[in-house]
């Protein structure tokens, strides 16, 4: 009964949010200095990434001076440099991100190129609202004109106000909740439709890897392969093309460039010098630490299956023993086969669809529950 009452209350709360007149033009706005909005502004603490941090996939976010991935350039083990989340991040300089702002919920470690504003009014919704407005300073700052602490504190921002002339935090929170609610409903419909389509297309078979025969195949017999081109950091021109290099973070994407001389690939599997493999459906390029595997006849599900098979072997490689062209030429992977001893593409396709079906159901339940408790 208690659960039912709570569910009913949350539904009423959502309807109340959706029914409010939350137009940005309906309120008065006023200019505020950032120094007056935040109780404290502090800089990131990491001065030397290589000496003061250690990479860890399961660690905390490492924030650098970038506008990509909400400032996250990797994940590191937490240490004495850890800073509290629930704040607004200010990118002060570097990598085209100067002037960029973003709300950070989780604790993090950051370079000294970023600053962070803390205040009692900040929560997920007010933080997102204010950070989105603060992003207009991207036009003011650049690598040659960085955002110093003095400039940051003097910057001014327009915010909606209440009858007392103070920032209307309640309006900002409700406005962002309304946007979030709309996006959640779109996501629920999208994933519900996707699950239904997968359910209709899945074959009524048992997808058991143990009850199928496997056989070795050379990678070069399945894919055409290409080698990336050397591109040192100082020669990279900022742009929108993903540049792949060696590493597990962000599926190997190191930065975004606009070097026209770099060859582009799409719908491919990458393998880096450490044997890390990823599937990329989008157009991208890579440096000389990357090998591109191309087979346009295979679906993305089959390529995802093969990526998992390739990654089973990455324990063989390290900085001392790197994956190079001669390794690729000899590399073999185990794949399920049909009665003719050929790769069982149909099995791989349906096996990955089954996994996707399960994951989408988990994600859909998460979205629905999150909607019910907000």
N, C-alpha and C positions, 0 to 999 in steps of 0.2 A: 504493500500500500504506500509506504513512504517513497519507494522508488517511482511509483506511478504519479504521486503528487509532485515530486521533483521534476519528472519529465514534463508534466503539464505546465509547471511554472516556467521551465526553460522555454517551452514552446510559446507561452504568452509573452515572455521577455523578447523572443525573437520577433514575434509579430509586432510588438511595441516598437522595436528598433526599426523595423521595415516600414512602419506606418508614419513615423516622424518625418516632418518636412526638413530634410537635411541638405538643403541646397547651399553651396558655398556663397552664393550671391545674396542669401537672405540675411546674413549677419554683417555687422560692422567689423572692420579690420583695423589693426593698429600696429605700429612699428615698435619692435623691441630689440635692445642690444643683447647679443648672446651672453655677454658677461652678466646681465641681469637675470637671464633665464635659467642659468645653471649655477648650482651651489658650488661646484668645483669642476675645473677642467684640468686634466692631467695628460701627460704625454705617454706614449708607449715606452717600454723599458728595455727592449732588446737592442743592443748596439752592435752585436756581432752574431749573426745567425748561425754561422758554422761552429763557433766556440760555445755559444750559450744555449743552443737548442739541439734536440735529438729527434729525428723524424719518427713518427709513430702513427700508423693508420688509425688506431683506436684512441689517439690522444686528443688534445684540445685544438681548436682552430688557431692557426698562425696567420696573423693579419699583416699584410704589407701595403705599400702605397700603390694600390691598384683599384680600378673601378670594376674589375672582373670578379665574379663569384662572391659578391658582397664583401670584397676585400680579403677573402680567404685564399691564401696561396699554397697552403698545405696544412698538415696536422703534426703536432709535436707532443712530446711527453711534458706534462705539467711540471713546473719547477718554481723557484723563487720569483720568477718574472711574471707569474700569473696575475691577471687583473680581472676584476669583477665585471660581469655582464650587466644587462639592463641599463644600457647607456647608448649614447649616440656617438658614432665614430666619425671623426673629421680627417680626411686624407689631406695632408698638408703639402705634399709635393710628390713628383715622380710618376713614371709609367702612364701618363695621361690621366691620372686620377686626381690631381690637385683640385681641390674645391668640392670633391665628391663627399657625400655624407650617407650614412646607413645606420639603422638601428641594430644593435647587437644584443641578443638575448642571453647567450651563453658566455661563461667565463672564457678567457682567451689569453694568448701571448702576442704582443705586437712589436713591430719595429718602432724606432723613435720618430719615424716619418709621419706617424699618426697621433692625433690627440683624441681624448674622450671626455664627453660632457655628462655629468651626473646631476640628478635632481629628483626630488620626491614626486614630482608630477609625471615622471616617465614610467610608462608601462608599454606593453607591446603596441597598443593602438595609438596612443599619443606619440610614442617614439617614431612609429612609421609615418604618421602624419607630418610631424615636424621635419624629419629627415628628408622626406620627399620635397618639401619646400626649400630646405637648405641646399639641395642639389643645384639650385640656380647659380650658386657660386662657382660652378665648374667653368662658367664663362669668364669669371673674373681672374681666376688663378691659373698658372701654368708652371712648367718646370723652371722657367726663367723668373717667374714671379710667384714664389711659394707663399703658403699661408703660415706666417709666423704666429706665435702665441698672441702678440699684441694686435695683429690684424684680425685674428680670429675673435678675440674678445670685443673688438670694436665693430665687427660686422653686425648688420641689422637685418631683421626678418619680420615680415608682416604676418600676423596671426589673427584669427577671429577672436573677438572679445565678448565678455558678458556685460551686463548692465553696470558693473562697477569699473569697467575699463580694464579688467584683468583678462589674461588669456582664458578662453572658454574651453577648458580641458574636456568638459563633459561633451560638448558638441564634437570636438575632434575625435574623441574615443568612439562615440556613437556613429559618426560618419565613416570611420574606418571599419567598424563592426558591420555596417551595412554593406560596404564593398566586399568584405570578407564573406558575408553570408551569400551574396550573389555568386561569388566565385565558387563557393562550396557547392551550391545547388547545380551550377554548371558542371562541376567535377563529378558529382554524384550521377548525373544523367549520362555524362560521357563514359564513365567506367561501367555503369550498369549496362549500357548498350554494348560496350566492348565485351563484357563478360557473357552477355547473351549470344553474341555472334560467335565467340569462341566455343561456347557450350554446344551450339548447333553444328559447328564444323569439326569438333573433336570426334575421332573414331572411337567406337566402343571397344577399345582394347586395353589390356593391362600394360602399363608402361614400366616394366621392370628391367633394369639394366643387367640384372644377374641372369636373366633367362634368355639372353640373346648372344649370339656368337660375335666375337670381336676379331679384328685383323689389323695388321700394321700397314700403313700407307705413307709414302714419302709426300711431304708437304708440297714440294715442287711439281709433283704429278697431278695435284689437284688445283693449284693456283699458279698464275703468272706472278712473278715477283719483281719488285723494283726497289732500288736503294735511294734513300733520301740524300739531300745535298748539304754539305757543310755550310752553316750560317752562324757565325759568331754573334754574340749579343750586341756588340757595338754596331753591327751592320743591319740589324733588324729595324725595319720601318714600321711604326705603329699603324695598325689597320684592323681589319675584321676577320682575317683568315686564321683559323686555328693552326698554330705551329706545334708539332709534336716533337718531343725529345725524350730522353731516357728518364723514367720515373713512374711511380704508381699513382701519384696524386692527379686528380682531374683527368683520368684516363690518358695521361701522358701529355696533356696540353700545357705547354710552358708559357705561352703568350699568344697574342693576336697580332698578325703582321700584314704588311701590304707590299711585300717584295715580289714584283711581277716575274722575276726570273725563276722563282720556285715553282716546280711542277705540282699541280693539284690532283688529288685523288678523291673518289667518293664511293661509298658503299664498299668498304674494304676492312681487312684485318691488319692491325699493326703488330709488329714484334720489335721490342727495343733491345739494346745491348745487354740487358740483364735478363732477357727472356720473358719480360712482361708482355702480355698480349691483350689487345682490346679490339672491339668492333666499333667502327665509326660509320654511321649512316650519312653523315654530313660531309661537305667538301672540306678538305684539309690538306696540309703539306707537312713535311718533316725534315729534320736535319739528318746528318750522316749516321746518327745512332738508331735510325728507324728503317725498318723493312716493311714494304707494303705488299700484301697478298690480295690479288684480284681474281675474282671468278663471278661474273655477272649472272651466271645461271643458277647460283645458289641463293636461297632466300636468307633473310636476316636471321631467322630462327636457326637455320642450319649453321650459319656463320657463328652465332652465339655458342652453339654446341661445340663447334670446333675450337673456338677461343678457350673454352673450359678445358678441352683436351690438351691444347698447347701449354696452358698455364700449369698443368700437372708436371711439366718437365723443367720449369724455370729454376728449380732447386739446383740444377746443374751449373747455373751461370752466376757470375759475380763480377766485381770490378777486375779481379785478377784473371778470370776466365770469361771473357765476353762473348756474346752471341754475335757472330759475324757471318758473311756470305758463305764461307765454307761450311759453317754449322747448318745454315739454312739448306744448303744443297744436300746435306746428308740426313737432316732431321726427319724423323718418322713419328707418326701419332697413331694411337689405337682408335679405330672407329668400328661401330656396329656394322655388320654385313648382312645381306640378304641370302637367299638360298643359292645364288649364283656366285657368292663370294665378293660381290661388289658393295660399295658403301650403301647402307640402307638409309637413303635420304628421307624417305617417308617416315621411318621410325624417329629419326632425329627431329624432324619437323614437328611431329605430334608430341614427342616427349617435351620439347621446349614450350609448345602451346599449353600443355598440361601444367607445367610450372608457372607459366604466365597466368593461367586461369586461377591457380591457387593464390598467387601473389596479389592479383587484382582484387580478389575477394577479401583478402586481409586488409588491403589498402582502402577498399570501399567501406568496410566496417569501421576502420579508423576514422575516416572522414565523417561518417554518420555519427559516431560517438562524440567526436570533437564538436560537431555541430550542435549536438544535444546538450553539451555541458558548457557552451559559451554563452 
